[in-house]
Amino acid sequence: MKIAIKNPAPIGPNLEKWGDYHFGLALAKSLEKLGATVVQHFWPNWDADDGEDMVIMLRGKRSYTPPPSKLSLIWIISHPGTIKYDEISKFDMVYVASETHYKAIRALPGLTVDVARQCTDTSVFFADGKDSLRRDVSFVANSRGVRREVLSWAVGAGTPVHVVGRHWGNLGLGHLVRSQYIDNDALPEFYRRTRLTLNDHWSDMAHFGYINNRIFDCLACGTPILTDEFAELRSVCGDGILYASDMDSFGAAIEEYLLDYPSVLGRAHELWQRIGASYSFDARAAQIWDWATTTHSLRSSLCYDADGASAASAAPLNSVIGQAVELLRKAGVTRELQTLHLCPTPWGTSSLFANKEISYLSGGFGRGPWHVLMDREMGGIANKHFDMIVIEPTNNLVDLVGQDQAAFSKRLASKLNKDGMIVAPIAQAKTLLSGWQGVRVEGKVVKDASFAVLQPKAASAA
C-alpha cells in the first residue's frame, strides 16, 4: 500500500526545524517497516498526488479535505480547539490524541474515531544507563510570544534553568538561553544528559487532554519531568513524573527533586518500562496499518471495477429483483420492502432506487457512493432488519468476510426479516451457501445467468 502523509511543516529553509517534520519522518519510517511505501507532502504542497492509496493528515494548524477516491485518516496531534465537525467528517478514520477528546466526539454521526496519543521514536530516544552524567534543569521550547507559566515559576523559585529556544529575549528571559536551537539529531543525547526537564502544554491541549510528545521523548531517555497537570496526563503517568499548577506546587516539586532525586529518577524509569511499548511510533504505525490494510481490503472487495460493473448490467439484476419481490409478495409481505444494497454500482443503484416497491438503503466499506459505512460486524446497521439484501459483484467475498465465512453468512442472515431473501451474484452465492452449512437454506430459489436468490430459514424475525 502506498501512503501519502500530509505534513503541516511548511516548505522552506526552516522545514527541518519544525517538530511536525520529524514527527512525519518517524511515522513514515515505522510504516515502512510494515511494508508501506510512504511519501510526504509538506505544506502547501498538499494537492500533490503520487498515486497513493491512502492519505494520512497530521492535523496541526491547518485543515485539509481528502480526495474521496482515497482511503483517508486524520490524526489530530495539536490545536484540538480548532477542529470542526465538517472537517473531520470527510475522513474515513479520525484519530484523536486523547481519551477526553475521544469521549466528546465518538457519538457524532458519521464518524469512526479512535484514540492515538502522541508518541516517540524509540530508535533514537532511549536511555543509556549513564544517569550519573546528568546535569541541569532544562526547558526546550520557543516562547511564541508568551512568558509560559512553568518558566515563570522556575524564575520565581530561583531555579537555574538551561533554556533552548527562540524569542525569549523580548520577555526579559534571554539570560536563561544557552542556545536558540538544538538539532533534532542531538536532542536525544541532550535529554540523556539532563537531570530534570520542564514541560508545559498549551491551554487547548490541556483542556482536551492532549499529552505533548516531549513527555514521551524524555521518558524514553530516562529523564524525569516536571510539568503542568491535567486529568488525562495524571491518568497516563501517575506518580512517574512531577506536577505543578502554581508557584507553591512548583516549589514543592523542585524540593522533592533536590532532596530525593533517586526516587524521582526511579519512578520515571518504572513508568516508561510500564507504558513505553504503547507510546512508540512503531506502536502507532501498527495501529494505523491494521486499520488501513483491513479497510482497504474490505473496500477493494466491495468496490467494483469498470470491467466487472459493465458485465453486471442492469437487465439481469432488474429481472432477479423482480422475481425476488414476487416471491416476497407470495409469502404475504405486503409492506414497502426494506432493502439493503451492498456494493452498489451505478446500474444497480438505478435498478433498486427506481423500484417503487422498495425502501432503499445502501452500504459499503470506506468512502463510496453509499449511505452507511459498514464493517465485518455490520455495526452500521446494528438495529436494522431487511426484507431483502442485495449484493452486487465483488472482487472476492473471502477478502470481505475473512476466512470465517460461516460467521459472516449467519450474521447476514440474522439481518433478514421473516421470509427475507438475499440476492447475490452466483460466485458470492456459492460462498454464502458454503458458510451456511448446517443451516436450512433454500438456495437457488430463483436463478438466472448472473444472480441467485437465497432464502435462509434461520433469518431472524423483525
C-alpha positions in Angstrom: 0.0 0.0 0.0 1.3 3.5 -0.9 0.6 6.2 1.7 1.0 10.0 1.5 1.5 11.9 4.7 0.1 15.4 4.6 2.6 17.1 6.9 1.9 20.6 8.2 5.6 21.6 8.3 6.0 24.4 5.6 8.3 24.0 2.7 11.3 26.4 3.0 14.6 26.9 4.7 13.2 26.1 8.2 11.4 23.0 7.2 13.6 20.6 9.2 13.3 22.8 12.3 9.6 22.0 12.6 8.6 19.3 15.0 6.0 18.1 12.6 8.7 17.4 10.0 10.4 14.9 12.3 7.1 13.5 13.5 6.2 12.7 9.9 9.6 11.1 9.2 9.4 8.9 12.3 5.9 7.8 11.4 6.9 7.1 7.8 9.9 5.0 9.0 7.7 2.9 11.2 5.1 2.4 8.5 7.8 1.4 6.0 8.9 -1.4 8.4 5.4 -2.9 8.0 5.6 -2.9 4.2 4.1 0.5 3.3 5.6 2.8 0.6 5.4 6.3 2.1 5.8 9.8 0.6 5.4 13.1 2.5 3.7 16.2 1.1 4.6 19.3 3.1 2.6 22.5 3.3 1.4 24.0 1.0 2.0 21.1 -1.5 -0.9 19.1 -0.2 -2.6 18.8 -3.5 0.2 16.6 -4.8 -0.8 13.1 -5.9 1.8 10.4 -6.1 -0.7 7.7 -6.9 -1.1 6.8 -3.2 -3.8 4.5 -2.0 -4.2 6.4 1.3 -3.6 9.8 2.8 -2.7 10.5 6.5 -3.4 14.1 7.5 -1.3 15.2 10.5 -3.6 17.9 11.9 -1.8 20.8 13.3 -2.8 24.4 12.5 -4.2 23.8 9.0 -7.2 21.8 7.8 -7.3 19.6 4.7 -10.1 18.0 2.6 -9.1 14.5 1.5 -9.9 13.2 -2.0 -13.0 10.9 -1.8 -11.3 8.3 -4.0 -8.6 7.5 -1.5 -8.7 6.0 1.9 -8.1 8.8 4.4 -7.1 9.2 8.1 -6.8 12.4 10.1 -4.6 12.3 13.2 -5.2 15.3 15.4 -2.0 15.8 17.3 -2.3 19.5 18.2 -4.6 22.5 18.2 -7.7 20.4 19.1 -9.6 23.6 19.9 -9.7 24.5 16.1 -11.3 21.2 15.0 -14.7 21.4 13.3 -17.1 18.5 12.6 -17.4 19.4 8.9 -13.7 19.0 8.6 -13.2 15.6 10.3 -16.4 14.1 8.9 -14.8 13.9 5.5 -12.2 11.3 6.7 -12.7 7.6 6.9 -10.9 7.4 10.2 -10.3 10.1 12.9 -7.5 9.6 15.4 -7.5 11.9 18.4 -4.6 12.1 20.8 -6.6 11.9 24.0 -9.3 9.8 25.6 -11.0 13.1 26.7 -11.5 14.3 23.1 -12.5 10.8 22.0 -15.3 10.7 24.5 -16.5 14.1 23.4 -16.9 13.2 19.7 -17.2 9.4 19.4 -21.0 9.5 19.3 -21.2 12.1 16.5 -22.9 10.7 13.4 -20.8 9.5 10.5 -17.5 9.4 12.4 -15.2 6.5 13.0 -13.0 7.6 15.9 -10.1 6.0 17.9 -7.5 7.2 20.4 -3.9 7.5 19.2 -1.9 9.6 21.7 1.4 11.2 20.8 4.5 9.0 21.0 8.2 8.9 20.4 10.8 7.4 18.1 12.3 4.7 20.4 15.1 4.0 17.9 16.7 7.4 18.8 15.1 8.4 22.1 16.3 5.8 24.6 18.1 5.6 27.9 21.8 4.7 28.1 22.0 3.9 31.8 24.5 6.7 32.5 22.4 8.7 34.9 25.4 9.8 36.9 26.3 12.1 34.0 23.0 14.1 34.1 23.3 17.8 34.8 21.0 20.8 34.9 17.3 21.6 34.7 16.3 22.1 31.1 13.4 23.6 29.1 13.4 23.1 25.3 10.8 25.5 23.9 10.2 28.6 21.9 8.4 31.5 23.7 5.9 32.0 20.9 5.4 35.5 22.3 4.3 34.4 25.8 6.3 34.0 29.0 5.0 30.5 29.7 4.0 29.8 33.3 6.4 26.9 34.0 9.3 29.1 33.2 7.9 32.0 35.3 7.5 29.6 38.2 11.1 28.5 37.8 12.4 32.0 37.8 10.2 32.8 40.8 11.5 29.8 42.7 15.1 30.8 41.9 15.7 27.5 40.0 18.5 27.7 37.4 17.2 26.6 34.0 19.0 25.7 30.8 16.7 27.1 28.1 16.9 26.1 24.5 14.6 28.1 22.3 13.9 31.4 20.5 12.2 34.7 21.2 12.9 34.8 25.0 14.9 38.0 24.9 11.8 40.2 24.3 10.3 38.8 27.5 13.3 39.6 29.7 14.4 35.9 29.9 17.3 36.0 27.4 19.8 35.4 30.1 18.5 31.9 30.6 19.0 30.9 27.0 22.1 28.7 26.3 21.2 28.2 22.6 18.3 29.1 20.3 18.0 25.8 18.6 19.1 22.2 19.0 19.2 19.9 16.1 16.7 17.0 16.3 19.6 14.5 16.0 21.2 16.0 19.1 18.0 16.2 21.2 18.1 12.6 22.5 21.6 12.9 23.9 20.7 16.3 25.3 17.8 14.7 27.2 20.0 11.8 28.3 22.4 14.3 29.9 19.6 16.4 31.5 18.8 15.9 35.2 15.2 17.3 35.0 13.2 18.6 32.1 10.5 21.3 32.5 7.4 20.9 30.3 4.0 22.6 29.7 1.0 22.4 27.4 -0.9 25.0 25.5 -4.3 25.6 27.1 -6.4 23.9 24.4 -4.1 20.8 24.6 -4.6 20.6 28.3 -8.3 21.2 28.1 -8.8 18.4 25.5 -6.4 16.1 27.4 -3.6 16.1 24.7 -0.2 15.0 26.1 2.6 16.5 24.1 5.4 14.4 22.7 8.1 15.9 24.9 6.7 13.8 27.8 7.3 10.6 25.8 10.7 11.7 24.4 12.0 12.5 27.8 10.6 9.4 29.5 12.1 7.2 26.7 15.5 8.8 27.6 15.0 8.1 31.3 14.7 11.8 32.1 12.5 13.0 34.9 9.9 15.6 34.1 8.2 18.5 35.9 5.1 19.6 34.1 1.8 21.3 34.3 -1.1 19.0 35.1 -4.4 17.9 33.9 -6.5 14.8 34.5 -5.6 12.7 31.4 -1.8 13.3 32.0 -2.2 12.0 35.5 -4.2 9.0 34.4 -1.4 8.0 32.0 1.7 9.0 34.0 0.6 8.7 37.6 3.4 9.5 40.1 6.0 8.7 37.4 6.5 12.5 36.8 6.3 15.7 38.9 3.5 18.1 38.6 2.9 21.8 39.2 -0.2 24.0 38.9 1.1 27.2 40.6 4.2 28.7 42.3 3.7 26.8 45.5 3.3 23.4 43.9 6.2 24.1 41.6 8.4 24.9 44.7 7.3 21.7 46.4 8.1 19.6 43.2 11.6 21.2 43.0 12.2 20.4 46.6 11.3 16.8 46.1 13.6 16.7 43.0 16.5 18.2 45.1 16.1 16.1 48.2 15.0 12.7 46.8 16.4 12.6 43.2 16.9 8.8 43.2 13.2 8.2 43.9 12.2 10.8 41.2 14.6 9.2 38.7 13.5 5.7 39.6 9.8 6.5 39.2 10.4 7.9 35.7 12.2 4.7 34.7 9.5 2.5 36.1 6.8 4.5 34.3 8.5 4.1 30.9 9.0 0.4 31.5 5.3 0.1 32.0 4.0 2.2 29.2 6.9 2.6 26.7 5.8 -0.2 24.3 2.5 1.6 23.8 3.9 5.0 23.1 6.3 4.4 20.2 5.9 5.3 16.6 6.1 1.6 15.9 3.0 1.1 18.0 1.1 3.9 16.3 2.2 2.6 12.8 0.9 -0.9 13.7 -2.4 0.6 14.8 -2.7 2.6 11.5 -1.5 -0.3 9.4 -4.0 -2.7 10.9 -6.9 -0.4 10.3 -5.7 0.7 6.8 -5.0 -2.7 5.4 -8.2 -4.2 6.7 -10.3 -1.3 5.5 -8.5 -1.1 2.1 -9.1 -4.9 1.6 -12.8 -4.5 2.5 -13.2 -1.5 0.3 -11.4 -3.2 -2.6 -13.6 -6.3 -2.3 -16.8 -4.3 -2.4 -15.8 -1.6 -4.9 -16.4 -2.7 -8.4 -14.0 -2.1 -11.3 -15.2 -0.9 -14.7 -15.0 -4.2 -16.4 -16.8 -6.0 -13.6 -19.5 -3.4 -13.4 -20.1 -3.4 -17.1 -20.5 -7.1 -17.1 -23.2 -6.9 -14.5 -25.6 -4.7 -16.4 -29.0 -3.6 -15.1 -31.0 -6.1 -17.1 -30.3 -9.4 -15.1 -30.4 -7.6 -11.8 -33.7 -6.0 -12.7 -35.0 -9.4 -13.6 -33.9 -11.2 -10.4 -35.0 -8.3 -8.2 -38.5 -8.6 -9.8 -38.6 -12.3 -9.1 -37.5 -11.8 -5.5 -40.2 -9.2 -5.0 -42.8 -11.5 -6.4 -41.7 -14.3 -4.0 -41.9 -11.9 -1.0 -45.4 -10.9 -2.1 -46.4 -14.5 -2.4 -45.1 -15.1 1.1 -47.5 -12.5 2.4 -45.2 -9.5 2.7 -47.4 -6.5 1.7 -45.4 -3.5 3.0 -42.8 -1.5 1.2 -39.8 -3.9 1.1 -36.9 -2.8 3.3 -33.8 -3.4 1.2 -30.1 -3.2 2.0 -27.9 -2.8 -1.1 -24.2 -3.8 -0.7 -21.5 -2.9 -3.2 -23.7 -0.5 -5.2 -22.9 0.1 -8.8 -24.5 2.9 -10.9 -26.5 0.3 -12.7 -27.7 -1.5 -9.6 -28.4 1.7 -7.8 -30.7 2.8 -10.6 -32.5 -0.6 -10.6 -33.2 -0.5 -6.9 -33.7 3.1 -6.2 -36.3 3.4 -9.0 -38.3 0.4 -7.8 -41.3 1.9 -6.0 -41.9 -1.3 -4.1 -38.5 -1.0 -2.3 -37.3 1.2 0.6 -33.7 1.6 -0.3 -30.6 1.8 1.9 -27.0 1.2 0.5 -23.9 0.2 2.5 -20.2 -0.2 1.8 -16.8 -0.2 3.3 -14.7 3.0 3.3 -15.8 6.1 1.4 -18.0 5.4 -1.5 -21.4 6.0 -3.2 -23.4 4.5 -0.3 -25.4 5.7 2.7 -24.0 3.6 5.5 -20.4 2.8 6.4 -20.1 -1.0 7.0 -17.7 -3.3 8.8 -17.4 -7.0 9.2 -19.6 -6.9 12.3 -22.3 -4.9 10.3 -22.2 -2.3 13.1 -23.6 0.4 10.8 -27.0 -1.4 10.7 -26.9 -2.9 14.2 -30.6 -2.3 14.9 -32.0 -2.8 11.4 -33.6 -5.8 9.6 -34.5 -6.2 6.0 -36.8 -8.0 3.7 -34.1 -8.2 1.0 -30.3 -7.8 0.9 -28.8 -7.3 -2.5 -25.1 -7.9 -3.0 -23.6 -6.8 -6.3 -20.5 -8.4 -7.8 -17.4 -8.2 -5.6 -13.8 -8.9 -6.4 -13.6 -11.6 -3.7 -16.1 -12.1 -1.0 -13.5 -14.1 1.0 -11.4 -10.9 1.3 -14.6 -9.1 2.6 -15.6 -11.6 5.2 -12.3 -13.1 6.1 -11.8 -16.9 6.4 -14.7 -17.3 8.8 -17.4 -17.3 6.1 -19.9 -19.2 8.2 -19.9 -16.4 10.8 -20.4 -13.7 8.2 -23.1 -15.7 6.4 -25.0 -16.2 9.6 -24.6 -12.6 10.5 -26.0 -11.6 7.1 -28.9 -13.9 7.6 -29.7 -12.5 11.0 -30.4 -9.1 9.4 -33.3 -10.5 7.5 -37.0 -10.3 8.5 -39.1 -13.4 8.4 -39.2 -14.8 4.8 -36.4 -12.4 3.9 -34.2 -13.1 0.9 -30.6 -12.4 -0.2 -29.9 -11.6 -3.9 -26.3 -12.3 -4.8 -24.1 -13.0 -7.8 -23.6 -16.7 -8.4 -20.0 -16.7 -7.2 -20.9 -14.9 -4.0 -24.0 -17.0 -3.5 -21.8 -20.1 -3.5 -19.6 -18.6 -0.8 -22.6 -17.7 1.3 -24.0 -21.2 0.8 -20.7 -22.8 2.0 -20.9 -20.6 5.1 -24.4 -21.8 5.8 -23.5 -25.4 6.4 -25.9 -26.8 9.0 -28.4 -24.1 8.4 -31.6 -24.9 6.4 -31.4 -22.9 3.1 -33.5 -22.8 0.0 -30.6 -21.9 -2.2 -31.2 -21.3 -5.9 -34.8 -20.5 -5.4 -34.6 -18.3 -8.5 -31.6 -18.3 -10.8 -30.6 -16.6 -14.0 -27.3 -16.2 -15.8 -25.8 -13.9 -13.2 -27.7 -13.9 -9.8 -29.3 -16.3 -7.3 -31.9 -15.7 -4.7 -31.2 -17.3 -1.3 -33.8 -17.7 1.5 -32.1 -18.8 4.7 -34.7 -20.2 7.0 -32.6 -19.2 10.0 -33.4 -15.5 9.3 -34.5 -13.7 12.4 -37.9 -12.1 12.6 -38.1 -8.3 12.9 
